[in-house]
Amino acid sequence: MKKIISICVFCTFSSAAILKEIRFNGLHSLSYSTALNIMDLKTGEEISEAKINTGILNLYKQNYFKNIVAEEENGILNITLVEKPSIAKITITGIASNDRKQVESILGIKRGSLFDEVSAKEASERIKAFYDNKSFFDTVVEFKLKSLENTEGLELEFIVNRGENIVIDKVHLSGSKELSYSDIEPAIINKEKEFMGWMWGRNDGKLKIFELANDSSRITDEYMKKGYLDVQVSPPYLKTYTDIYRADLTYFIKENEPYKIVSISIENPLFDEETNAQTAKDLQSQVGKIINIEKVREDIKTIETQSADLGYAFVEVLPDIQKDREKLEVSLIFRVIPHEKVHIRNVIISGNSRTVDRVVRRELFITEGELYNRTDLTDSKNALRRTSYFDNVEIKEEKVNDTEVDLVVEVKEASTGSIGGGIGYSSSDGILLNASLSDTNIFGSGFKSSVFIDKSDETLSGRISLIEPRLFDSLYSLGGSIYANDYDWDNYSERSYGFDLTLGRQFARYFNASLTYNLEQSDIYRLSPTLRRTGYELGKTYKSSVTPAISFNNTDDYYLPRSGFIASTALEYAGVGGDQKFLYSSSKFNFYQGLEEFIGYDLIYRYKASFYKVWDNGYLPINQRIYLGGIRSIRGYDTRSVSPKNQWGDEVGGTIAFANSVELSFPLINRVKLRGSMFFDYGAIGRKNIDEIQRMSTGVGIEWITPIGPLQLIFAKPINDKPGDDTNVFEFSIGTRF
């Protein structure tokens, strides 16, 4: 007797027959024993039609076969399998070359896998969704199989007929009186097409269908920032002209009236009434002002942080906005549920393939076993960014239970090695070049080192330095350098060499104090006759000096700060032995403020200032006087070229100077970290009065965080240069703070 079974047809087998042997024909993808295990059949057992049918179904579910047939004759079960064809080649036609990698990554099908029609259909749907998400409508994706010569494998071809973009001509706010399109345009995703919309910074007007519903909420939020708590914004009404792929977008708005805050209170059981009342007074929301929902959100963060700094990591702040619709007044009540105090269980460092764990951990202000503190977490993140070791730092909180949390410090390492250079031209010195090679994280140890060389037609100088910023992982730092210079300035020449040694200590989180000893031999071996008449002397002298200094730095990043300031002051006393005797004071101040939260655009404001003063206590050589000019003081003028001059026109250096600059940095291409900048520089220098010489410049720059370090290109234009000034239109540097 002979019976046949397939995956779709189940026939009756011989009853009470014993299964003597199981044979597989066409089995390639699975081994014999694996196929038997899947079917759960054994020789010597009674033949069961139901069990064989179940076994075939289980085998079919492995997705290797397109057909299975079973035949039983005299106790021998022959199972014939037809495997699905394998995919030897995958091609995608009808797509742009810059989309290919992304489309290939979402297919879910690879060469060598077996063809499955369901998987191919799902891949087609993913391609269509990809283009839908990019606002290409009516996209059609088909697939077909092709035979290949000299192989049993098949070619799977996806044919993409990409649709067209629908462009928004006009966004209407029907019923709106308080806000216009220009008011909500920065917040919404679907915008009107602007003239030359293809240009960077302009709106192309392409419809983004998946963001339409969210845009209604964004418009509502803009009204609530103005106090319109009862505003009603309809779902978007899209009128589409499919023949020309254009559309008009309309939102129907009922504004109602804005609300004024009449009272603010905080109900926080962690603090007494007086403390809660004082906190309420310090919030951004203020009694008597129109309520702003964005400020309310910031106030929630402030109250959360106040409690979280006491260890209540899972604190909840529930705002209760009580409205009086008749008087158009609101009472704000912030109710705080602190929950349990939380301790840190583990601190896990990840992403630091180069930097050793201890270098990361020593910058953290919170560690295992300590009580949770949110401010410490924020300060830890900023401290890690200030090291320059990392492009990005995130500290994630993973809840373990109601009283414990794990901190995962995720870092993305930066290229800490950098090359710097500058180029300029002087009528007296010709081409001016400088170059530097440095690494702020040698072998991931945190050590800093640099080599600097400056060369022109008639000058050469160099310096080698090494710094350990956290000596033995303590709060102390130790560094030193050796240097040699050979300068041939316009009116004098000097050779000098020496070393310096600095011991520092970090304290109070943002402060650093240091003491530097410097020993230098200086040889003024050429002086112009006019400088001699001025009183300067030839010969070798020694400088032995100590310099106490103190600095403050609470910025949120090393190369591109968006908040905080850097302030430092130092006082060099030369006269601890040696020939030179003077006192040199230098102070610097940098302020950084990102403006995105205020204007909705990633603009960074920077103000940088420096002040210098030197006193002659017995002997002040010409090379220790103050000079301005160059990329770090007044751009557009050669280094050291802005200086008082004697009656014969020789630069003699000043004893007091001030320089400052105002900068605005803006994004150009975010995905490659390319920014532009505009600046205005002003400096003044003199021998007795600071305003003896004043110079100004303005210009633009390009700021680019490259794989070899931050690159800065400066194009400067002197504003009030005088005859005889040495100007410099272009400079660049790599590896320095913007």
SVG drawing of the C-alpha trace seen along z (x, -y; Angstrom):
<svg xmlns="http://www.w3.org/2000/svg" viewBox="-16 -111 93 115">
<polyline fill="none" stroke="black" stroke-width="0.4" points="0.0,0.0 1.4,-3.5 0.1,-6.8 1.2,-10.4 1.1,-13.4 2.0,-17.1 2.1,-20.2 -1.5,-21.0 -3.0,-17.5 -3.1,-14.9 -4.0,-11.3 -4.5,-8.2 -1.6,-5.9 -1.5,-2.3 -2.9,-1.6 -1.1,0.5 2.0,0.6 5.5,0.2 7.8,-2.5 10.9,-0.6 12.9,-3.4 12.8,-7.2 14.4,-8.5 14.9,-12.2 15.3,-13.2 16.4,-16.7 17.6,-17.6 20.5,-20.1 20.0,-22.9 19.5,-20.7 21.3,-17.5 19.5,-14.2 19.5,-14.1 18.2,-17.7 15.4,-17.0 14.4,-13.8 14.5,-15.8 12.3,-18.5 9.7,-15.9 10.0,-14.0 9.8,-10.6 11.6,-7.3 11.9,-3.9 10.2,-1.0 7.2,-3.1 3.7,-2.6 2.9,-4.8 0.6,-7.7 -0.9,-9.9 -1.4,-12.8 2.2,-12.6 3.6,-12.6 1.4,-15.5 2.6,-17.5 6.2,-16.6 5.9,-17.9 4.3,-21.1 7.2,-21.6 9.7,-21.0 7.9,-23.5 8.0,-26.2 11.8,-26.2 11.3,-28.3 13.8,-26.3 11.3,-24.5 8.6,-25.5 7.1,-21.9 7.2,-18.7 5.8,-15.3 5.6,-12.2 5.1,-8.6 4.8,-5.5 5.2,-2.0 5.7,1.2 6.8,-0.7 9.3,-2.9 8.6,-6.6 10.1,-8.6 10.0,-12.4 10.8,-14.4 11.7,-18.1 11.9,-20.9 14.0,-23.7 13.5,-27.4 16.0,-28.9 18.9,-30.8 19.5,-34.5 22.9,-34.9 22.4,-38.6 20.3,-41.5 19.9,-44.6 17.9,-47.8 17.0,-50.0 15.4,-53.4 17.0,-55.0 19.6,-57.7 23.2,-56.7 23.1,-58.6 20.1,-56.5 21.6,-53.2 23.4,-52.4 20.3,-53.3 17.9,-51.3 20.3,-48.2 20.4,-48.4 16.6,-48.2 16.0,-45.3 16.4,-42.5 17.5,-40.1 21.1,-39.1 22.9,-37.3 23.0,-33.6 19.7,-33.5 16.7,-31.5 14.1,-33.3 10.9,-33.9 8.0,-35.8 6.7,-37.1 10.1,-38.6 10.5,-40.1 7.1,-41.8 8.0,-43.1 11.3,-44.5 9.3,-46.3 7.1,-47.8 10.1,-49.0 11.6,-50.7 8.2,-52.4 8.0,-53.6 11.6,-54.9 10.6,-57.2 7.3,-58.1 9.3,-59.3 11.4,-61.4 8.1,-62.9 8.0,-61.1 4.4,-60.2 3.0,-57.5 6.2,-55.5 5.7,-52.0 8.1,-49.2 8.0,-45.8 10.3,-42.8 11.0,-40.0 13.3,-37.0 15.8,-36.4 17.8,-33.2 21.5,-33.5 23.8,-31.7 26.1,-28.9 24.4,-28.9 21.3,-27.6 21.0,-30.9 18.6,-33.6 18.8,-37.4 16.3,-39.3 15.6,-42.7 13.7,-45.5 12.3,-48.0 11.6,-51.4 9.4,-54.0 10.0,-56.9 7.1,-59.3 7.1,-63.0 7.5,-65.5 4.4,-67.5 5.4,-71.1 3.5,-73.3 2.8,-76.7 1.0,-78.3 0.3,-77.6 -2.9,-79.3 -3.7,-80.0 -7.5,-80.5 -8.8,-82.4 -5.4,-83.5 -5.0,-87.1 -2.1,-86.8 0.4,-84.7 1.3,-84.9 3.0,-82.2 6.4,-83.8 5.8,-83.3 5.1,-79.5 7.5,-78.8 10.6,-78.0 8.5,-75.5 6.7,-73.5 8.2,-70.9 5.9,-71.5 6.8,-74.9 6.0,-77.1 8.3,-76.9 10.6,-79.9 12.3,-81.6 15.4,-79.6 14.3,-77.0 17.0,-74.6 19.6,-76.8 21.0,-76.0 19.0,-77.8 16.0,-78.2 12.7,-76.2 12.1,-73.8 8.4,-73.3 8.5,-69.5 5.6,-67.9 6.5,-65.6 3.3,-63.6 4.3,-61.9 4.9,-65.2 1.5,-66.8 -0.3,-65.7 2.6,-66.8 2.6,-70.3 -0.8,-71.0 0.6,-70.3 3.6,-72.5 1.3,-75.4 -0.7,-74.8 2.6,-75.0 3.6,-78.3 0.2,-79.8 0.6,-78.4 4.0,-80.1 2.0,-83.4 -0.5,-82.4 -3.3,-81.1 -4.1,-78.0 -7.5,-77.5 -6.3,-77.7 -7.8,-75.1 -5.9,-74.1 -7.6,-71.8 -5.9,-68.8 -4.2,-69.9 -6.4,-70.3 -4.3,-69.5 -5.6,-70.6 -3.5,-68.7 -3.2,-69.4 -2.0,-65.9 -1.6,-67.0 1.1,-69.4 2.1,-68.0 1.4,-71.2 -0.6,-71.7 -2.0,-74.3 -2.1,-73.6 -4.7,-75.1 -5.1,-75.0 -8.3,-76.3 -7.6,-78.1 -9.7,-79.4 -7.4,-81.5 -9.5,-82.6 -7.6,-84.8 -4.3,-84.7 -4.0,-84.0 -2.1,-86.0 -0.4,-84.3 -1.8,-85.5 -0.1,-83.1 2.7,-80.4 3.3,-77.9 5.3,-74.8 4.2,-71.8 7.5,-70.0 7.6,-67.9 11.4,-67.9 11.6,-71.6 9.9,-73.9 7.3,-76.5 9.8,-79.4 12.3,-77.5 9.5,-76.6 8.2,-80.1 11.7,-81.4 12.2,-78.8 8.8,-79.9 10.0,-83.5 13.2,-82.4 11.4,-80.5 11.2,-81.8 7.4,-82.0 6.5,-85.2 3.3,-86.5 1.7,-89.2 3.2,-88.0 1.5,-86.1 1.9,-82.4 4.5,-80.8 4.2,-77.0 7.9,-76.8 8.9,-78.6 6.7,-76.3 8.6,-73.3 11.9,-74.9 10.5,-75.5 9.7,-71.8 13.3,-71.0 14.5,-73.5 12.3,-72.0 13.2,-68.4 16.9,-69.3 16.5,-70.8 15.1,-67.5 17.3,-65.3 20.4,-66.9 19.3,-65.5 19.3,-62.0 15.7,-61.7 16.5,-60.6 12.9,-59.6 11.3,-62.7 8.0,-63.7 6.9,-67.3 3.2,-67.6 2.1,-71.1 -1.4,-72.0 -2.6,-75.0 -5.8,-76.2 -7.7,-78.5 -10.2,-81.1 -11.8,-81.5 -13.9,-84.5 -10.9,-86.6 -8.4,-85.0 -6.1,-84.2 -4.2,-81.1 -2.7,-79.8 0.3,-77.6 0.8,-74.9 3.8,-72.5 3.2,-69.4 6.3,-67.3 6.4,-63.5 10.0,-62.7 9.7,-58.9 12.7,-57.1 16.3,-58.3 18.6,-56.6 22.2,-55.5 24.6,-54.8 25.1,-51.0 27.5,-50.8 29.3,-53.3 29.8,-51.7 32.2,-53.3 31.6,-52.6 32.9,-53.8 36.5,-54.5 38.4,-52.1 41.5,-54.3 41.2,-56.2 41.7,-54.1 38.8,-53.9 40.5,-55.8 41.0,-58.8 37.3,-59.0 36.4,-58.2 38.7,-60.8 36.6,-63.5 33.4,-62.3 32.0,-64.1 29.8,-61.1 30.7,-57.4 29.6,-54.0 27.9,-54.0 27.2,-57.7 23.9,-59.4 22.4,-60.5 23.0,-64.1 21.7,-65.6 23.9,-68.6 27.0,-66.4 25.9,-64.4 25.7,-67.6 29.0,-68.9 30.6,-65.5 29.4,-65.5 30.7,-69.0 34.1,-68.2 34.6,-65.2 33.8,-67.5 36.3,-70.0 39.1,-67.5 39.1,-67.6 39.3,-63.7 35.8,-63.2 33.5,-64.4 30.4,-63.5 29.6,-62.5 26.3,-61.1 25.5,-59.8 22.5,-57.5 20.6,-56.5 19.4,-52.8 17.0,-52.1 17.9,-49.0 15.1,-49.3 13.4,-52.0 16.6,-52.8 19.4,-52.1 20.5,-53.3 23.3,-52.4 25.1,-55.2 26.3,-54.4 28.9,-56.9 28.9,-56.7 31.8,-58.6 32.7,-59.0 36.4,-59.6 37.8,-62.5 40.9,-62.9 43.1,-64.4 46.2,-64.7 46.3,-67.9 48.4,-69.8 48.4,-73.6 49.7,-76.1 49.6,-79.6 50.7,-81.5 51.1,-85.2 53.3,-87.8 55.4,-90.6 57.1,-93.2 60.2,-92.8 60.1,-89.1 58.5,-87.6 56.5,-84.4 55.7,-83.6 55.0,-80.0 54.2,-78.2 53.4,-74.6 52.6,-72.5 52.1,-68.9 50.3,-68.0 48.3,-65.3 46.1,-66.0 45.6,-62.3 48.8,-60.3 47.9,-56.6 44.7,-57.3 46.6,-58.2 45.5,-61.8 49.0,-63.1 49.3,-66.2 52.3,-66.9 53.1,-69.4 55.9,-70.4 55.8,-73.8 58.0,-75.4 57.8,-78.9 59.7,-79.8 60.0,-82.9 62.8,-84.2 64.8,-85.3 63.3,-83.7 63.1,-80.3 61.7,-79.1 60.6,-75.9 59.1,-74.4 58.5,-70.9 56.1,-70.5 54.7,-67.6 51.8,-67.9 50.2,-65.5 46.9,-67.2 46.0,-64.8 49.2,-63.7 48.7,-60.1 44.9,-60.7 44.9,-63.4 43.8,-67.0 47.4,-68.1 48.9,-68.7 52.6,-68.8 54.0,-70.1 57.1,-71.5 58.6,-72.6 61.9,-73.4 62.2,-76.0 64.7,-77.9 64.1,-81.0 66.1,-82.9 64.2,-86.0 65.4,-88.6 62.8,-91.4 62.8,-94.5 64.8,-96.5 66.6,-94.0 67.6,-90.3 67.5,-87.9 68.4,-84.4 66.9,-82.7 66.5,-79.3 65.2,-78.0 62.7,-75.9 59.6,-76.2 58.0,-74.0 54.4,-74.3 52.7,-72.7 48.9,-73.1 46.0,-72.1 42.3,-71.9 39.9,-73.1 36.2,-74.0 35.3,-72.1 35.9,-74.9 39.0,-76.6 42.7,-75.8 45.7,-77.4 49.3,-77.0 52.8,-78.1 55.3,-78.3 59.1,-78.6 60.9,-79.9 64.6,-80.1 65.7,-81.7 68.9,-83.0 68.3,-85.8 70.8,-87.4 70.0,-90.6 72.7,-90.6 71.5,-93.3 69.8,-96.6 69.0,-99.3 70.8,-102.6 67.5,-104.2 66.6,-101.6 70.0,-102.2 69.2,-105.9 65.9,-104.9 67.8,-103.2 67.8,-99.5 71.0,-97.5 72.8,-94.6 74.1,-91.5 73.1,-88.3 70.8,-88.4 69.1,-85.8 65.5,-85.7 64.5,-83.8 60.8,-84.2 57.9,-82.7 54.3,-83.1 51.4,-82.3 48.1,-82.0 44.5,-81.2 41.8,-80.2 38.1,-79.4 36.4,-77.3 32.8,-76.1 32.3,-75.7 30.4,-72.7 32.9,-71.7 36.6,-72.1 36.6,-73.1 33.1,-74.4 31.6,-75.7 28.0,-76.9 27.8,-78.0 30.0,-79.2 33.1,-81.3 36.8,-81.0 38.7,-83.5 42.3,-83.6 44.9,-85.9 48.6,-85.5 51.4,-87.6 55.0,-86.9 57.7,-88.2 61.1,-88.3 63.9,-88.8 64.4,-85.6 68.0,-85.8 69.0,-86.7 69.4,-90.0 65.9,-90.8 63.7,-92.5 60.1,-93.2 56.5,-92.4 54.1,-91.2 50.3,-90.9 48.0,-89.1 44.3,-88.5 41.9,-86.9 38.2,-86.4 36.1,-84.3 32.3,-84.2 30.2,-81.7 26.4,-81.6 24.4,-79.5 21.3,-81.4 19.2,-78.5 16.9,-78.3 16.1,-82.0 15.8,-82.5 15.4,-78.9 18.6,-79.0 22.0,-77.5 23.9,-80.8 26.8,-81.0 27.8,-84.4 31.4,-84.7 33.2,-87.5 36.9,-87.3 39.0,-89.9 42.6,-90.2 44.5,-92.8 48.3,-93.1 50.4,-95.3 54.2,-95.2 56.2,-97.2 60.0,-97.8 61.6,-97.0 65.2,-97.4 65.6,-95.9 62.9,-95.3 64.4,-94.1 62.7,-94.9 61.6,-91.3 59.6,-91.2 57.4,-94.2 53.9,-93.8 52.9,-93.5 49.6,-92.9 48.5,-91.5 47.9,-88.1 45.2,-85.4 45.0,-85.5 44.7,-89.2 43.9,-91.5 43.3,-89.6 44.3,-91.2 47.6,-92.4 50.9,-90.5 51.9,-89.0 53.6,-91.6 53.2,-94.3 50.8,-96.5 53.1,-98.3 54.2,-101.8 57.0,-103.2 59.8,-105.6 60.3,-108.8 62.2,-106.9 59.3,-104.4 60.8,-101.4 58.5,-99.1 59.5,-99.4 56.7,-97.5 54.2,-98.7 53.7,-98.4 49.9,-98.2 47.5,-96.7 43.9,-95.6 42.4,-93.4 38.9,-92.1 36.6,-90.5 33.0,-89.8 32.1,-86.8 28.9,-85.1 29.2,-81.4 26.5,-79.9 26.0,-76.4 26.8,-75.8 26.6,-72.0 25.7,-70.3 26.3,-66.8 30.0,-67.5 30.3,-69.9 31.1,-72.9 30.3,-76.4 30.9,-79.9 31.7,-83.0 31.7,-86.7 33.9,-88.8 35.0,-92.3 38.4,-92.8 39.6,-95.9 42.9,-96.4 44.7,-99.3 48.3,-99.5 50.6,-102.1 53.7,-102.9 51.9,-105.1 48.4,-105.4 46.5,-102.4 44.9,-104.3 48.2,-105.4 47.6,-103.1 44.2,-101.6 43.5,-99.1 40.4,-97.4 39.5,-94.7 36.5,-92.6 36.1,-89.5 34.7,-86.1 35.9,-82.6 35.2,-79.0 35.2,-76.6 35.4,-72.9 35.8,-70.0 37.8,-67.7 39.1,-64.1 42.6,-65.7 41.2,-68.4 39.3,-71.7 40.3,-73.7 39.9,-77.5 40.2,-79.7 40.3,-83.4 39.7,-86.1 40.3,-89.5 40.1,-93.1 41.8,-95.8 39.5,-98.8 41.8,-101.6 45.3,-100.5 47.9,-103.2 50.8,-103.6 53.6,-101.3 51.3,-98.7 52.0,-95.0 48.7,-93.5 47.7,-89.9 44.5,-89.0 44.5,-85.2 45.4,-82.9 44.5,-79.4 45.0,-77.1 44.2,-73.5 43.6,-72.1 42.6,-75.2 39.4,-76.3 37.0,-78.3"/>
</svg>
